[in-house]
Amino acid sequence: MPLCNGLKATVMIRRFLAEQAITMKQPYIVCLSSFTADGTRKKAIEAGMDYFQVKPIFKSGLQTILIKA
């Protein structure tokens, strides 16, 4: 069992970078999930993720993500 999930990890990364006043370009964080229940996308974006992609992911979907990054 992991110590934290992607949502918690994203919050930790964003908080750490903000506290350290790091001025580098922020990492582009993508949520890749098979769980599509109501509110899942909203929770990911609120946690600080930049994009939400539902599995399975196809080449065109990956291209879209990389272009946005």
C-alpha positions as MATLAB code, in Angstrom:
seq = 'MPLCNGLKATVMIRRFLAEQAITMKQPYIVCLSSFTADGTRKKAIEAGMDYFQVKPIFKSGLQTILIKA';
ca = [
       0.000    0.000    0.000;
       1.504    3.364   -0.960;
       2.005    6.013    1.698;
      -0.004    8.550   -0.273;
      -2.067    8.707   -3.423;
      -1.611   10.970   -6.413;
      -3.851   13.680   -4.983;
      -1.856   13.900   -1.752;
       1.449   13.730   -3.612;
       0.384   16.591   -5.889;
      -0.624   18.759   -2.935;
       2.714   18.005   -1.261;
       4.697   18.880   -4.395;
       2.827   22.144   -4.995;
       3.092   23.134   -1.324;
       6.815   22.348   -1.157;
       7.581   24.384   -4.267;
       5.522   27.314   -2.980;
       7.159   27.244    0.475;
      10.646   27.136   -1.027;
       9.762   30.019   -3.353;
      11.152   27.999   -6.207;
      10.862   30.030   -9.376;
      11.515   27.224  -11.842;
       8.765   26.142  -14.175;
       6.278   24.076  -12.218;
       6.061   20.389  -13.118;
       3.100   19.452  -15.309;
       1.168   16.869  -13.305;
      -1.295   14.580  -15.061;
      -3.901   12.410  -13.377;
      -4.327    9.122  -15.218;
      -7.277    7.292  -13.704;
      -9.760    4.570  -14.484;
     -12.063    5.995  -11.811;
     -14.561    8.365  -13.381;
     -17.092    8.884  -10.617;
     -18.610   12.310  -10.111;
     -16.119   14.735   -8.673;
     -12.966   12.772   -9.476;
     -11.793   15.234  -12.126;
     -12.662   18.189   -9.890;
     -10.685   16.730   -6.954;
      -7.650   16.177   -9.184;
      -7.697   19.751  -10.493;
      -8.290   21.184   -7.006;
      -5.293   19.196   -5.730;
      -3.129   21.026   -8.268;
      -3.017   18.600  -11.162;
      -2.882   20.200  -14.567;
      -4.780   17.608  -16.575;
      -7.109   14.658  -15.995;
      -7.087   11.708  -18.392;
      -9.333    8.665  -18.151;
      -7.872    5.230  -18.898;
      -7.350    3.659  -21.302;
      -5.142    6.238  -22.923;
      -4.514    6.160  -26.638;
      -1.805    7.783  -28.733;
      -3.997   10.776  -29.569;
      -4.766   11.327  -25.882;
      -1.092   11.188  -24.980;
      -0.293   13.652  -27.758;
      -2.907   16.060  -26.400;
      -1.384   15.879  -22.931;
       2.162   16.437  -24.205;
       1.116   19.402  -26.350;
      -0.585   21.045  -23.354;
       2.503   20.473  -21.193;
];
